[in-house]
Amino acid sequence: MIILNFSHPLTADQVRQIEALTGHKVERVIEVPSQIDHQQPLVPQVTALANQAGLSPEEWQTLPLLVNPPSLNFIAVVLLAELHGRCGYFPAHLRMRPVQGSLPPQYEVAEVLDLQAVRDTARGRR
């Protein structure tokens, strides 16, 4: 499995949590910094973020991808649309949560969200 990380760097413990939750070995983590210029249009910047992953059109459609989305909501939603267009489906996403009482703040993997399943189920409510 390939993790596309658009957020803070993942720790070795977090990668082990991901492997335990998914039952798949993490082959590599592609780090993509998600800083943007708030004075510029967003969509071209998010397209550039996706390009930084360095995947070919074939890889976008065939590799087992897991996404750690950026924290800023407006970047995350545009990125989700961009990735759906490239993959042809909604790739699974990580949900991170703070570890209670940790100083300095630490985060753990809360769950893996199967967004394609969410979408498919929602279609039945149309």
Backbone torsions as a table, in degrees:
resi	resn	phi	psi	omega
1	MET	NA	144.5	178.8
2	ILE	-111.2	128.2	175.6
3	ILE	-99.4	125.5	171.5
4	LEU	-96.3	107.4	-173.7
5	ASN	-102.8	106.3	178.3
6	PHE	-101.0	16.8	-176.5
7	SER	-127.7	-156.3	179.3
8	HIS	-63.2	151.9	178.8
9	PRO	-55.6	142.7	178.2
10	LEU	-86.4	140.6	177.0
11	THR	-84.2	166.0	176.4
12	ALA	-60.6	-38.6	177.7
13	ASP	-62.8	-41.4	179.5
14	GLN	-65.4	-39.2	177.8
15	VAL	-63.8	-40.8	176.8
16	ARG	-63.4	-39.0	177.2
17	GLN	-61.5	-42.6	179.5
18	ILE	-62.2	-45.1	179.5
19	GLU	-62.4	-39.6	179.1
20	ALA	-66.7	-41.1	-179.0
21	LEU	-69.2	-38.0	-174.6
22	THR	-93.5	-22.8	-174.5
23	GLY	74.8	14.4	-179.5
24	HIS	-123.6	146.4	176.0
25	LYS	-76.9	137.2	174.3
26	VAL	-80.7	112.7	-179.0
27	GLU	-75.8	-40.4	177.5
28	ARG	-163.5	158.7	175.6
29	VAL	-117.3	123.1	176.8
30	ILE	-98.9	113.5	-178.5
31	GLU	-87.1	124.8	178.4
32	VAL	-128.7	103.4	177.7
33	PRO	-60.2	136.9	-173.2
34	SER	-113.9	32.0	174.7
35	GLN	-72.6	142.3	178.7
36	ILE	-129.6	165.3	173.7
37	ASP	-97.4	110.0	-176.2
38	HIS	-64.8	-13.5	-179.9
39	GLN	-90.1	-4.9	-177.3
40	GLN	-111.8	157.8	176.7
41	PRO	-57.0	142.3	-173.6
42	LEU	-77.6	-45.3	-171.7
43	VAL	-56.6	-47.6	178.8
44	PRO	-62.4	-32.1	178.7
45	GLN	-68.9	-39.0	179.0
46	VAL	-70.4	-37.4	174.4
47	THR	-58.5	-42.5	178.2
48	ALA	-63.9	-36.9	176.9
49	LEU	-61.0	-47.4	-179.7
50	ALA	-62.2	-39.2	178.0
51	ASN	-60.5	-34.1	-178.5
52	GLN	-64.0	-18.0	176.7
53	ALA	-64.2	-24.8	175.1
54	GLY	74.3	22.3	179.8
55	LEU	-91.5	145.9	176.1
56	SER	-80.0	163.7	175.5
57	PRO	-54.3	-39.5	178.4
58	GLU	-65.0	-41.9	-179.8
59	GLU	-65.1	-39.9	177.7
60	TRP	-56.7	-34.9	-174.9
61	GLN	-90.7	-14.9	-172.7
62	THR	-122.7	-24.2	-178.2
63	LEU	-74.4	147.7	174.2
64	PRO	-77.3	103.2	-173.9
65	LEU	-104.9	144.3	172.7
66	LEU	-133.5	131.4	-172.5
67	VAL	-110.2	131.0	167.4
68	ASN	-103.1	103.3	-170.5
69	PRO	-73.0	161.0	175.1
70	PRO	-68.1	157.7	-177.0
71	SER	-73.4	-34.7	-179.0
72	LEU	-70.6	123.2	-172.6
73	ASN	-59.9	-39.9	-176.6
74	PHE	-71.5	-28.9	173.2
75	ILE	-70.7	-42.8	-177.3
76	ALA	-61.6	-42.2	-176.7
77	VAL	-70.7	-38.8	177.5
78	VAL	-67.9	-39.9	177.6
79	LEU	-61.9	-40.1	178.8
80	LEU	-59.0	-44.5	177.9
81	ALA	-64.2	-41.8	179.0
82	GLU	-61.6	-45.8	-178.4
83	LEU	-67.5	-38.3	177.1
84	HIS	-60.1	-42.4	178.1
85	GLY	-62.2	-38.7	-178.8
86	ARG	-77.0	-38.8	-176.0
87	CYS	-86.5	-31.0	-174.3
88	GLY	87.9	6.1	178.7
89	TYR	-160.4	171.0	175.6
90	PHE	-87.1	113.9	177.3
91	PRO	-70.0	154.4	177.5
92	ALA	-63.6	149.1	-178.9
93	HIS	-126.4	151.5	174.4
94	LEU	-87.6	146.3	167.1
95	ARG	-118.1	118.6	178.6
96	MET	-98.8	153.4	176.1
97	ARG	-141.8	152.8	178.2
98	PRO	-68.5	145.1	173.5
99	VAL	-80.8	121.1	-176.7
100	GLN	-59.7	133.9	174.9
101	GLY	74.3	9.0	-178.3
102	SER	-84.6	135.8	174.7
103	LEU	-133.1	122.1	-5.1
104	PRO	-66.1	168.7	-178.3
105	PRO	-56.7	134.8	176.6
106	GLN	-128.1	157.7	-178.2
107	TYR	-127.7	149.2	176.6
108	GLU	-127.4	162.9	177.5
109	VAL	-77.9	118.3	-179.7
110	ALA	-83.2	-45.0	-179.0
111	GLU	-169.6	165.6	172.8
112	VAL	-107.2	124.3	-176.2
113	LEU	-97.5	119.4	177.5
114	ASP	-87.5	86.7	-174.5
115	LEU	-66.9	-30.6	177.3
116	GLN	-65.1	-39.8	177.5
117	ALA	-65.8	-38.7	176.9
118	VAL	-60.5	-45.9	-179.9
119	ARG	-63.2	-46.4	-178.4
120	ASP	-62.6	-41.4	177.7
121	THR	-65.2	-40.5	-179.3
122	ALA	-64.3	-30.5	178.1
123	ARG	-57.8	-31.5	179.0
124	GLY	-70.3	-11.4	179.6
125	ARG	-98.9	10.0	179.7
126	ARG	-75.4	NA	NA
